[in-house]
Amino acid sequence: MLAPHMWGTEFLPQTSILPLVDLVITHGGNSTKTEALRFSKPMVLLPPFRDPYDNVQRMDELGFGIRLDTYRFTDGELTGTVERLLADAAALGRLP
């Protein structure tokens, strides 16, 4: 059950939503990574398994996002990472 201020659906048109957000929290898969770059959105990267690891590592190294340990990050780490990405003008300037 979602909180009253939240909503969900089976399908969300990601390319319609991304222009409206300031930042993307993603597991680092190809589609979301590519679309976040297309719309110049910084990323918090949380790879849950090996498949997107290379994408996540490259995005972190290039400064397009920050990788967190998917199963060990704290609330404070997530909040701090979001705040740091949104305040980092140099990082935002690196985005295509």
PAZAPA-4460 file (N, C-alpha, C; in steps of 0.05 Angstrom, whole numbers, plus 32768, in hexadecimal, padded with zeros to 4 digits):
% residues 96
    n_x    n_y    n_z   ca_x   ca_y   ca_z    c_x    c_y    c_z   seq   type   mol
   8011   7FE8   8000   8000   8000   8000   8012   8019   8000     1      M     A
   800C   802B   7FEF   801B   8044   7FED   8010   8059   8000     2      L     A
   8021   806B   8008   8018   8082   8019   8005   8093   8008     3      A     A
   7FF4   80A3   8016   7FE0   80B3   8008   7FEC   80C6   7FF3     4      P     A
   8004   80D0   7FF8   8010   80E3   7FE5   801F   80D5   7FCE     5      H     A
   801D   80BB   7FCC   802B   80AC   7FB7   8017   809E   7FA5     6      M     A
   8020   8098   7F8D   800F   8089   7F7B   8021   8077   7F6A     7      W     A
   8015   8063   7F5E   8023   8050   7F4D   8011   8045   7F38     8      G     A
   801E   803A   7F24   800F   802E   7F0E   8021   8019   7F01     9      T     A
   8015   8008   7EF0   8024   7FF3   7EE2   8039   7FFE   7ECF    10      E     A
   8033   8015   7EC3   8046   8020   7EAF   8047   803F   7EB3    11      F     A
   805F   8049   7EB4   8063   8066   7EB5   8074   806E   7E9D    12      L     A
   806C   8082   7E8E   807C   808A   7E77   8095   809A   7E80    13      P     A
   80AA   808B   7E84   80C2   8097   7E8F   80CC   80B0   7E81    14      Q     A
   80CB   80AF   7E66   80D5   80C7   7E57   80C3   80DF   7E5A    15      T     A
   80AB   80DB   7E64   8099   80F2   7E6A   809E   80FC   7E87    16      S     A
   80A7   80EA   7E98   80AB   80F1   7EB5   80C6   80FD   7EB9    17      I     A
   80DB   80F3   7EAD   80F6   80FC   7EB2   80FA   811A   7EAF    18      L     A
   80EE   8128   7E9B   80F2   8145   7E99   80E7   8154   7EB2    19      P     A
   80D6   8147   7EC2   80CA   8154   7ED9   80D9   8151   7EF3    20      L     A
   80ED   813F   7EF3   80FB   8139   7F0C   8117   8147   7F0D    21      V     A
   8122   8149   7F24   813C   8155   7F27   8153   8140   7F28    22      D     A
   814C   8128   7F2E   815F   8113   7F32   8152   80F8   7F2E    23      L     A
   8162   80E3   7F27   8157   80C8   7F23   8164   80B5   7F36    24      V     A
   8155   80A5   7F44   815F   808F   7F55   8159   8076   7F45    25      I     A
   816E   8067   7F3E   816C   8051   7F2C   817E   803A   7F33    26      T     A
   8177   8022   7F29   8189   800B   7F2C   819F   800C   7F18    27      H     A
   819D   801D   7F04   81B3   8021   7EF0   81B0   8011   7ED7    28      G     A
   8198   8008   7ED1   8193   7FFA   7EB8   8197   800B   7E9F    29      G     A
   819A   7FFF   7E88   81A0   800E   7E70   818B   8023   7E69    30      N     A
   8172   801C   7E6A   815D   802F   7E62   815C   8047   7E74    31      S     A
   815A   8043   7E8D   8158   805A   7EA0   8172   806B   7E9F    32      T     A
   8189   805E   7E9E   81A2   806D   7E9C   81A3   807F   7E83    33      K     A
   819C   8073   7E6C   819C   8082   7E53   8188   8099   7E53    34      T     A
   8170   8094   7E5E   815C   80A9   7E5F   8163   80BE   7E73    35      E     A
   816F   80B7   7E89   8177   80CC   7E9C   818D   80DD   7E90    36      A     A
   819F   80D2   7E81   81B3   80E2   7E73   81A7   80F3   7E5E    37      L     A
   8193   80E8   7E4F   8186   80F8   7E3A   8179   8111   7E46    38      R     A
   816E   810F   7E5E   8161   8126   7E6B   8173   8135   7E7F    39      F     A
   818D   812E   7E7E   81A2   813B   7E90   819A   813A   7EAD    40      S     A
   8193   8122   7EB7   818B   811F   7ED3   81A1   810F   7EE1    41      K     A
   81AB   811A   7EF8   81BE   810B   7F08   81B1   80F2   7F14    42      P     A
   81C1   80DE   7F1A   81B6   80C5   7F23   81C2   80BB   7F3E    43      M     A
   81B1   80B1   7F4F   81B9   80A1   7F66   81B6   8084   7F5C    44      V     A
   81CD   8076   7F5D   81CE   805B   7F50   81CF   8045   7F65    45      L     A
   81BC   8033   7F64   81BA   801D   7F77   81B7   8002   7F69    46      L     A
   81CE   7FF7   7F5F   81CC   7FDE   7F50   81C6   7FC6   7F63    47      P     A
   81AF   7FB8   7F5E   81A8   7FA2   7F6F   81B5   7F88   7F68    48      P     A
   81C1   7F86   7F51   81CD   7F6D   7F48   81E3   7F74   7F34    49      F     A
   81F1   7F61   7F2B   8209   7F65   7F1A   8204   7F71   7EFF    50      R     A
   81ED   7F6D   7EF3   81E8   7F75   7ED7   81ED   7F93   7ED2    51      D     A
   81E2   7FA6   7EE2   81E7   7FC2   7EDC   8201   7FCD   7EE8    52      P     A
   8211   7FBC   7EF4   8228   7FC6   7F03   823B   7FD7   7EF2    53      Y     A
   8240   7FCF   7ED9   8252   7FDE   7EC7   8246   7FFA   7EC1    54      D     A
   822C   7FFB   7EBB   821F   8015   7EB7   8222   8027   7ECF    55      N     A
   821D   801C   7EE6   821E   802C   7EFF   823A   8036   7F04    56      V     A
   824E   8024   7F00   826A   802C   7F05   8272   8043   7EF2    57      Q     A
   826B   8041   7ED9   8271   8055   7EC5   8264   8070   7ECB    58      R     A
   824A   806F   7ED3   823C   8088   7ED9   8249   8095   7EF2    59      M     A
   8251   8086   7F05   825E   8090   7F1D   8279   809D   7F16    60      D     A
   8289   808E   7F07   82A4   8098   7EFF   82A2   80B1   7EEE    61      E     A
   828E   80B3   7EDD   828B   80CB   7ECB   827E   80E2   7EDA    62      L     A
   8275   80DE   7EF2   8269   80F3   7F02   824C   80F9   7EFA    63      G     A
   823E   80E6   7EED   8222   80EA   7EE6   8210   80E0   7EFC    64      F     A
   821B   80D4   7F10   820B   80CA   7F26   821D   80BF   7F3C    65      G     A
   8211   80B6   7F52   8220   80AC   7F68   8215   8090   7F6F    66      I     A
   8227   807D   7F71   821F   8062   7F78   821F   805E   7F96    67      R     A
   8209   8052   7FA0   8208   804B   7FBC   8206   802C   7FBE    68      L     A
   820E   8022   7FD4   820C   8005   7FD9   81EE   7FFF   7FDD    69      D     A
   81E3   7FF1   7FCA   81C6   7FEC   7FC9   81BA   7FE1   7FE3    70      T     A
   81C8   7FD0   7FF0   81BD   7FC2   8008   81C8   7FCD   8022    71      Y     A
   81D9   7FE1   8021   81E5   7FEB   803A   81E3   8009   803F    72      R     A
   81D8   8018   802C   81D7   8035   802F   81C3   803C   8045    73      F     A
   81C9   8053   8052   81B8   805D   8068   81A6   8073   805C    74      T     A
   8191   8079   806C   8180   8090   8064   8190   80A9   8060    75      D     A
   81A3   80AE   8072   81B4   80C5   8071   81C5   80C6   8059    76      G     A
   81D0   80AE   8051   81E1   80AD   8039   81D0   80B4   8020    77      E     A
   81B8   80A9   801E   81A7   80AE   8007   81A0   80CC   8006    78      L     A
   8197   80D7   801C   8190   80F3   801D   81A8   8105   8016    79      T     A
   81BF   80FF   8022   81D7   810E   801D   81E0   810C   8000    80      G     A
   81DD   80F5   7FF4   81E4   80F1   7FD8   81D2   8102   7FC6    81      T     A
   81B8   8101   7FCB   81A5   8111   7FBB   81AC   812E   7FBE    82      V     A
   81B0   8138   7FD6   81B6   8154   7FDA   81D0   815C   7FCD    83      E     A
   81E4   814A   7FCE   81FE   8150   7FC2   81FC   8152   7FA4    84      R     A
   81EE   813F   7F98   81EA   8140   7F7B   81DB   8159   7F71    85      L     A
   81C7   8160   7F7F   81B7   8177   7F77   81C5   8192   7F7B    86      L     A
   81D8   8192   7F8E   81E7   81AB   7F94   8201   81AD   7F84    87      A     A
   8209   8198   7F77   8223   8197   7F69   8220   81A2   7F4D    88      D     A
   8225   81BC   7F49   8223   81C9   7F2F   8236   81BC   7F1B    89      A     A
   824E   81B4   7F24   8261   81A8   7F11   8257   818E   7F07    90      A     A
   824B   817E   7F19   8240   8164   7F10   8228   8168   7EFD    91      A     A
   8217   817B   7F03   8201   8180   7EF2   820B   818A   7ED6    92      L     A
   8221   8199   7ED6   822C   81A3   7EBD   8239   818D   7EAC    93      G     A
   8241   8177   7EB9   824C   8160   7EAA   8238   8150   7E9B    94      R     A
   821F   8152   7EA3   820A   8143   7E96   8205   814C   7E7A    95      L     A
   8201   813A   7E67   81FD   8142   7E4B   81E4   8153   7E47    96      P     A
***
